Amino acid sequence: AQTVTQSQPEMSVQEAETVTLSCTYDTSESDYYLFWYKQPPSRQMILVIRQEAYKQQNATENRFSVNFQKAAKSFSLKISDSQLGDAAMYFCAYRGGNMLTFGGGTRLMVKP
Amino acid sequence: DAGVIQSPRHEVTEMGQEVTLRCKPISGHDYLFWYRQTMMRGLELLIYFNNNVPIDDSGMPEDRFSAKMPNASFSTLKIQPSEPRDSAVYFCASSLGALPEQYFGPGTRLTVT
């Protein structure tokens, strides 16, 4: 079974600074997808970014980018120019087949 | 476009009562997923459907839980009888065909007293 691990329960960043959230996963598959979801206090799960395992190029969406290291099974999220609205729980998720497996989440606090 | 719709947003019920959670997926999506989120277990998949047919229900905790999808635009998750340990946020998500993204509804916060 696939497992997803987020080793940082909580992170803090100063507004306008950059922060990196870590995620590692375990799988024997070669074809899969990885995602980062954001869950603000409203509890809505918002898709932030996705990465296909077959792509070597790291995905980027505006201020959000990933560092995908397939051999190391590592998938970190970098948030640049952090904003107060970035404060939320962030979940890393693995999709092999049709099922998503989530990590335990990292709570990001943004200091003004 | 409307996203995934769930109702109710909040539900408070007494132990032993029947609870029904409802979900309307994004129009045209052919996969529907039910997840449960708790502090202890995080986000876990309960069941998912493809073209209204249940494909994998291995995450359903026990026989008190049941899910149906009578048509492409509606699904229910029922708990009967409910217990305090069922208190959680229940999410519905949908996706389209081979596309990997799942889109989540706002969730239903269930409290069983």
Interface residues (C-beta under 8 A of the other chain):
Chain A: Y33 F35 Y37 S42 R43 Q44 M45 I46 L47 R50 E52 F91 R95 N98 M99 L100 T101 F102 G103 G104 G105
Chain B: Y31 F33 G42 L43 E44 L45 Y48 N50 I55 D56 V89 F91 A93 S95 P100 E101 Q102 Y103 F104 P106 G107 R109
